């Protein structure tokens, strides 16, 4: 035997499945001044872009809503005008109106019972 040697029992170096080796965390959270300025500048620019995009999208949506309302009012006006024109066409195409116009403009009348028709 060798004198003055430390003898320990052998331990397996492999770890079991549930245990993971932890990496030593660097607790120093300090950033350099130029890096801190760059990070703040990037965050401010990102915030500005998000707000600007939000305002642009809001403007586009409001314009779309306004155009839709205008088209809706035009559509309702055209529907009312269409109904008026359909009623006028029905009135003009009625047999009574056709007979009245034929009598006034063309002097055409329906023959009576005693009239003889020769062609």
Buried (B, 14 or more C-beta within 10 A) or exposed (E): EEEEEEEEEEEEEEEEEEEEEEEEEEEEEEEEEEEEEEEEEEEEEEEEEEEEEEEEEEEEEEEEEEEEEEEEEEEEEEEEEEEEEEEEEEEEEEEEEEEEEEEEEEEEEEEEEEEEEEE
